[in-house]
Amino acid sequence: MASQLLPGANIGFIGLGNMGRPMALRLATAGYALRLVDARPAVAREVAAECGGIALETAAELGPGLDSVVLMLPDGKTVRRVLIDDGLAQRLPRGSVVLDMGSCEPGGTARVGKQLAAAGIAMVDAPVSGGVPRARTGELTIMAGGSPEAVERCRPLLSAMGNRIYAAGPLGSGQAMKSLNNFVSAVGLVATCEAVVIGRKFGLDPQVIAEVLNGSTGKNNTTEHKLRQFILSGSFASGFSLDLMVKDLGIAAGVAHEAGVQTLFADRCLEMWQAAQRELGQGRDHTEMARWVESGMESRINQGDKQ
């Protein structure tokens, strides 16, 4: 097995958004040598100044001398464009590893992985869960898909960013698991918001609702980490967009379809989030789903069905 990616390894990092930026900083703190790229070169320069890495203007400057490239990109199309269409894979040395940590469609990830393997480059898909706060503290949950050898080679690198690392299975398994996790998370958020609306109409104090849910069997990620912090406070600033939640729910629906599973609840959940996206518009934080729930969830879905 090739040697593990230990601190001191040369790492390219592409995508310094809400999640990518703190993840890159965690790698720098752990001692990895970073080459940083973002669609906004000024952001790459800011991060480089903060962590001691080297900012590059474009991914075209990446390639020779790298042990691994970490991708924190918005979707599989962008991943393919950067790696295949723009030629990054051709510039990477044989024996290097591409670590795709965004949320992408599993089948597309597997196809890109085959092309990389033909060039002697390993690929691991390792999407994350935990949001910006846990990205900052290095406490992300990471779901890794790929050969056992490639996943183990990346484990030290992943451990600099997360404290729960799961080998999910073959390439694409991490992406599938992430989408299913976000499906369950999305259901919990909608259910929590609906419970708060019902309770408030009945006359219950929303703060009491939050306290009771967190002390009872209704406790979930939203009640613990989002309800008071971002929804009841009105800040709606979790750092994860509603658009990305819709994308991940669509991926989960695709996973179900490929597996030949007929779903009812997952399909309905996707419809609700798509309706909220239509009503609220692009660029909203996903916790703003609470606004849509309060405005009348069922009427919005029915209205969308008639269009």
N, C-alpha and C positions, 0 to 999 in steps of 0.2 A: 504493500500500500504506500502511496506517496506520503511524504511527510505532512504533518498537520500544519495548519496556517497559524503559527504562533506569533505573538507580538514581535514587531520588527519586520514582518512581511510587508511587501509593497501592495497596497490596495487602492484600486480605483473606486470611487464612489460617485454614482450618477443619480441625482435627484435629491435636492436639499430643501424639501418642503417642510410642512408641519412635523412630519415624522422623521424624514430623512436627516434633517439637520441635527436633532438631538442624538440620533443613532450614530451619525458620523462623529460627533463629539465624544461619545462613549468609546468608540474605536480609538480615537486619538489619545484619550486618557489611558487606555489600556496599553498604548505603546506601538500601535500600528502606524506605518508611514502612509499617509493618504495623499492621493491625487484627486482633487475635487472638481466636479462638473455639475452645473445646473443650467437650465434654460435661461436663467437670469444670471449672467456672469458676475454681476455685482454681489449677489448672494454668495456665490462660491468664494469670492474674495473676502467677504465678511467672515465666513466660517473658517477660511484658511488663517486669517489674522487671529481668530480666537483660539484655534487649536494647533497651529504650527504646521498645517498641511500646505500643499501647493495647489493653488487655484489655476485651472485651465479654462480657456475660453470656450472650447467645444470638446465633445467626446472624440473628435478626430485626432486630438493630441494624445489620446490614451492608446495603450497597446504594449509595445515591447517593454520588458522588464517587470511587468506586473505578475504577481502571484494569484491575484483574484480581482474580480470586478463585482462590486455590490450595486445592484439596481434597485432603486426605490422610485419606480415610475408608475404612472396612473393606470396603465392597462397593457394588455398583451400586444396590441398593435404597435404601441410605442416601443415595447421591448424588442419586437421583431425588427422594427425600423432601425433602432440603434445597433443591434447586434448583426443583423443580416444585410438589410438594405444599405445602411451607411458603412458597413464593412468593418465594424469593430472586431468581430470574430476572426477576420482574416489577419488582424494585427496582433492578436493575443498569442503568446507563446504556447506551444504544446505543453500539456501538463498543468495549465492554469485552470481555475475554477470560476464559473459565472454563478453568482449567488443572487437569484431573483427574489426580492423580499416584498414586492408589491402584491396586489391582488389581481390575478389574471385567470383566464379560462384554462382549465387543466389540459385540455386537448391541445391547445395552441402551444402551451409550455412544453409538452412532450414532443411536439413536432420540431420546435426550435432546438430542443435538447438533442435530438437525433442528428441534426445538422452540425451542431457543435461537436458531438462525439466523433463524427467523421473527420473532424479537423484535430482530434486529439485533445479536446477541451471538455472538461466535465461540467455538468450543470446541476444545481440544487435549487429547488423552489422552497423558499422559507418565509412565507408571509407571517405577519405578527399580529398579536392582539394585546391590548392594554392601553392604547391611546397615548397621547403626548406626555402626560405626567409620568407614566411608567417608562416611556422612551428616555426621558431625562434621567431617571434613576437606574436605568439598566435592568429593569424588572419586567421586561416584556415576556409574553408567552410566544414561543416560536414553533411553528409546525413545519418540519422539514421533509421534503420529498426528494428522492434520489437514491442512487445505489448506496448500500450501507457504507462502503468505503469512502464515497464522496461526502456523505453526511458526517462521518467521523472526522474526516480531514478538516471540515469546516467548523467542528464543534468549538474549538477555542475562540474562533472569530465570533460565532454566535453567542458564546457565553459572555462576551464583552457587552452585548446588547440585551440579553435576556437571561432570566434565572430559571425558566421552565422551557426546556427544549425537548420536543417530541419527534422521534423518527416516525413519520406517518406512513411510509411505504414508498413505492416507486415514484419516479419523477411525475409531478402533477398532483400527487396525493396531498401535499401541503396546501396547494391551492383549493382542492376540493374540501379539505377539512376547514380551512378558513371560511369558505363560503357558507358551510353548514353552521359553523359557530356564529357567524353574523346573522344567519337566519334566526337562530334561537334568540340571539340578543335583540334583534329587531322585534320579534314577537313580545319579548319581555318589556320592551320600551312602550309599545302600543298598549299592552294590557295595563301597565302601570299608569300611563297617562289617562286611560279611560277610567280606571278606578278612582283617580284623583278628581276627574270631572264629576263622576257620579257622587263621590263623597262630598265634594264641595256643594253640589246642588242639594244634597240632603241636609247640609249644615255642618259637616265635619270640618275641622281645621286641617288644611293640607299638611301643616307641620306635624300634626298628630298622626295623620295618615302615614307619612313617611316614617315616623318613629315606630308605629305599630307594625308596619310591613317589615321593617328591618329587624324587629324582634320576633317575627312570626314566620310561618311557612311561605309567605308570599315574597320573601326576600330574594332579590336578584341583582344583577349588575346595575340595572338602572336605579333601583331603590337605594343601593349602597353608594354609587359613584356619580349619579347624574341628576337624580330627582331634586335634591336640595341645592346641589352645587350649580346646576346649569338651568334647570327648568323652573323651580319655584323662585329662584333668585332673579329670573328673567334675563340672565346674561347670555344664555344659549351660545356658549363659547367652549365647547368640548374639544374643538380642533379636528373633528371628523365630520365630513360633509354629508348631507342628505344625498347628494348625487352619488357619492361613493357607496353608500348603503344600498341604493337602488341597483347600482352596478353589481355589487356582491350578491344581492338577492337574485338577480338575473343569472349569475354564474351558478348559484345553488340550484335554480330551476333547470339549468342546462345539465348539471351533474345528475339530477333526478331523471331527466329525459334519457341521457346516455345509459343510465343504469336500468332503464325500463320500468321505473317506479311511477305509478300514477299518484300524484299528490293533490290534495285538496287544500290543506291548510297553508302550505308553502305558496301555492298559486294565489290564494286570497291575500296573503301577507304582501306578496309582490305587488298585487293590484293596489293595495292601500298605500304603499309607499310611492308607487308611481303616481297615484292620484294626488298625494301630498306634494310631490315634485311639480306636477302641473299647476297646482293651485298656488304654491308658495314661490315658485320660480327657482332658477338655478342659483348655485352658490350659497345655499343656506346650510347652517349647521344642522346635523341630523337630530339634535335635541329639539329643534323647532317643529318636529313632528307633533309636539304637544299643542302647538298653536292650531294645527290642522284638526287634531282630535277634538279640541274644544269647539272649533267652528262648526262641527257637525260632520263626522266621518262618513256615516252611511249616505247622507245626501250627496256628498262630493263624489263618492264612488258611483252612485247611480247616475249622476250627471255625466261622469266620464264614460259610463257604459253606453249612454245614448248618443255620444258624439261619433 
